Amino acid sequence: MWTQIVGKIRMAHTPMLNHWWQMTLYLTPRGLTTSSIPDRHDAFDMEFEFSEHVLRLGTGNGMSANVNLSPKPVVEFHGETFDAMNRLGIETAIRAVPNEVEPTIPFAEDYLHASYDSEAVRLFWHQLIQADRLLNAFRSYFRGNVSPVHFGPSRSATTPSRPRPSAGAAVPSRSAGRTSHRCPAARQSPPARSLS
């Protein structure tokens, strides 16, 4: 629910992109970030910092505010996050209801979801680091357009797009009903490296 709140804040400030990429989170050495979010003539970002277990909000003018990540109901996290944004002068309005979950409880009324296991979160974050490394290695061998590796509330992904041949270019070869879009260097196995 907390990542949905942050994603909806980002969505309220950024232009729509295909596949809803404007509201995804990106891995950092400390957790997950929104990256830069435009706000009038400034910008801000939000980062789930899993080493210190805070949601850190920062603005382009150097101001910052934190929301502690600890066992608390969604209603508290929602209120504390919007209080922190108000202290930083960031005005926003979101549709404050979670998407694609049952039961659908408005954030400002959700006392049901109140757990936070810092050790489980740290373990999950380290798993995301490994997934990020693996997906980035995978996407490096694709010749077409590829999205950055990004994380939503329930999945991690990278999205390859079918490359379009330029005028006069050879059409990609088909083998066993599949189109090969890999770059020539990718026909060789990538160098072995440990992802642990």
C-alpha positions as CSV (number, residue, x, y, z in Angstrom):
1,M,0.0,0.0,0.0
2,W,2.9,2.3,0.8
3,T,4.4,1.9,-2.7
4,Q,1.0,2.6,-4.2
5,I,0.8,5.9,-2.3
6,V,4.3,6.9,-3.5
7,G,3.5,5.8,-7.1
8,K,0.3,7.7,-7.1
9,I,2.1,10.9,-5.9
10,R,4.6,10.4,-8.7
11,M,1.8,9.8,-11.2
12,A,0.1,13.1,-10.2
13,H,3.2,15.1,-11.1
14,T,4.5,13.4,-14.2
15,P,3.2,13.1,-17.8
16,M,1.7,9.8,-18.8
17,L,4.1,7.3,-20.4
18,N,3.4,4.0,-22.2
19,H,3.1,1.0,-19.8
20,W,2.6,3.5,-16.9
21,W,6.4,3.9,-16.6
22,Q,6.0,7.3,-15.1
23,M,5.0,5.7,-11.7
24,T,7.5,2.9,-11.3
25,L,10.3,2.8,-8.8
26,Y,14.0,2.3,-9.5
27,L,16.7,0.5,-7.5
28,T,19.3,2.5,-5.6
29,P,22.2,1.3,-3.4
30,R,19.9,2.2,-0.4
31,G,16.4,1.1,-1.6
32,L,13.9,2.2,-4.2
33,T,13.5,5.7,-5.6
34,T,11.0,7.5,-7.7
35,S,13.8,9.4,-9.4
36,S,13.2,13.1,-10.1
37,I,9.6,14.3,-10.0
38,P,8.7,17.7,-11.5
39,D,6.9,20.2,-9.2
40,R,6.1,23.6,-10.7
41,H,9.5,25.2,-11.2
42,D,11.4,22.7,-8.9
43,A,11.7,19.0,-8.5
44,F,11.6,16.5,-5.7
45,D,12.2,12.8,-5.2
46,M,11.0,10.1,-2.8
47,E,13.2,7.1,-1.7
48,F,12.3,4.1,0.4
49,E,15.6,3.9,2.2
50,F,15.9,0.3,3.5
51,S,19.2,0.7,5.3
52,E,17.7,3.2,7.7
53,H,14.1,2.3,7.2
54,V,12.7,5.7,6.2
55,L,10.9,7.2,3.3
56,R,13.2,10.2,2.4
57,L,11.7,13.1,0.5
58,G,14.1,15.6,-0.9
59,T,13.6,18.8,-3.0
60,G,15.8,20.6,-5.5
61,N,16.4,23.4,-3.1
62,G,18.0,21.1,-0.5
63,M,15.1,20.6,1.9
64,S,14.2,17.1,3.1
65,A,11.8,15.3,5.3
66,N,11.6,11.7,6.5
67,V,8.8,9.3,7.3
68,N,9.8,6.4,9.5
69,L,9.1,2.9,8.1
70,S,7.9,0.8,11.0
71,P,4.8,-1.2,11.9
72,K,1.9,1.2,11.5
73,P,-1.4,1.3,9.7
74,V,-1.6,2.6,6.1
75,V,-3.7,5.5,7.4
76,E,-0.7,6.7,9.5
77,F,1.8,6.3,6.7
78,H,-0.5,8.2,4.3
79,G,-1.0,11.1,6.8
80,E,2.7,11.3,7.6
81,T,3.7,11.3,4.0
82,F,1.3,14.1,3.1
83,D,2.4,16.0,6.2
84,A,6.1,15.7,5.1
85,M,5.1,16.9,1.6
86,N,3.3,19.9,3.1
87,R,6.3,20.8,5.2
88,L,8.4,20.8,2.0
89,G,5.8,23.0,0.1
90,I,4.8,20.2,-2.3
91,E,1.1,20.3,-3.2
92,T,-0.5,17.2,-4.6
93,A,-3.8,15.4,-4.9
94,I,-4.2,11.7,-5.6
95,R,-7.0,9.2,-6.0
96,A,-6.4,7.8,-2.5
97,V,-7.7,4.3,-3.1
98,P,-5.4,1.3,-3.9
99,N,-5.6,-0.3,-7.3
100,E,-5.8,-4.0,-8.1
101,V,-6.2,-5.3,-4.5
102,E,-9.1,-6.7,-2.5
103,P,-10.4,-5.4,-0.2
104,T,-10.1,-1.9,-1.6
105,I,-9.8,0.3,1.5
106,P,-9.1,4.0,1.0
107,F,-5.7,4.9,2.4
108,A,-7.1,7.4,4.9
109,E,-9.3,4.6,6.3
110,D,-7.0,1.6,6.2
111,Y,-6.2,0.3,9.7
112,L,-6.2,-3.3,8.5
113,H,-2.7,-3.3,6.9
114,A,-0.3,-2.4,9.6
115,S,2.8,-4.7,9.5
116,Y,6.4,-3.9,8.6
117,D,9.1,-6.5,9.1
118,S,12.4,-4.6,8.7
119,E,14.4,-7.8,8.3
120,A,12.1,-9.2,5.6
121,V,12.2,-5.8,3.8
122,R,16.0,-5.9,3.9
123,L,16.1,-9.4,2.5
124,F,13.6,-8.4,-0.3
125,W,15.7,-5.4,-1.1
126,H,18.8,-7.6,-1.5
127,Q,16.8,-9.9,-3.8
128,L,15.8,-6.9,-5.9
129,I,19.5,-6.0,-6.2
130,Q,20.2,-9.4,-7.7
131,A,17.1,-9.2,-10.0
132,D,18.2,-5.8,-11.1
133,R,21.7,-7.1,-12.0
134,L,20.3,-10.0,-13.9
135,L,17.6,-8.0,-15.8
136,N,20.2,-5.4,-16.8
137,A,22.5,-8.1,-18.1
138,F,19.6,-9.6,-20.1
139,R,18.6,-6.3,-21.6
140,S,22.2,-5.4,-22.6
141,Y,22.0,-8.2,-25.3
142,F,18.8,-6.8,-26.9
143,R,19.3,-4.7,-30.0
144,G,15.9,-2.9,-29.9
145,N,14.5,-0.3,-27.6
146,V,14.4,-1.5,-24.0
147,S,13.0,0.2,-20.9
148,P,15.1,0.7,-17.8
149,V,14.7,-2.1,-15.2
150,H,11.9,-0.8,-13.0
151,F,9.8,-2.1,-10.0
152,G,6.1,-1.8,-9.4
153,P,4.2,-2.7,-6.3
154,S,4.2,-6.4,-7.2
155,R,6.8,-7.1,-9.9
156,S,10.1,-6.1,-11.5
157,A,10.4,-5.8,-15.2
158,T,12.3,-4.6,-18.2
159,T,10.3,-4.2,-21.4
160,P,11.9,-4.9,-24.8
161,S,10.3,-3.3,-27.9
162,R,10.4,-4.8,-31.3
163,P,13.1,-2.9,-33.3
164,R,12.1,-1.4,-36.5
165,P,14.5,-1.9,-39.4
166,S,15.7,1.3,-41.0
167,A,15.2,2.0,-44.7
168,G,17.3,-0.5,-46.7
169,A,18.2,-2.6,-43.6
170,A,17.8,-6.3,-43.6
171,V,14.7,-7.6,-42.0
172,P,15.4,-9.6,-38.8
173,S,15.7,-13.3,-39.4
174,R,13.1,-15.7,-38.3
175,S,14.0,-19.1,-36.7
176,A,11.4,-21.6,-35.5
177,G,8.7,-18.9,-35.6
178,R,10.6,-16.4,-33.5
179,T,12.3,-13.2,-34.6
180,S,15.9,-12.7,-33.6
181,H,16.5,-9.1,-32.4
182,R,19.8,-9.8,-30.6
183,C,22.8,-7.8,-31.5
184,P,25.6,-9.7,-33.3
185,A,27.8,-9.8,-30.2
186,A,24.9,-11.5,-28.3
187,R,25.1,-14.5,-30.5
188,Q,28.1,-15.5,-28.4
189,S,27.4,-16.5,-24.8
190,P,27.9,-13.5,-22.5
191,P,31.0,-13.7,-20.3
192,A,30.5,-15.8,-17.2
193,R,30.2,-13.7,-14.1
194,S,28.9,-14.3,-10.7
195,L,25.7,-12.5,-9.8
196,S,26.0,-13.3,-6.1
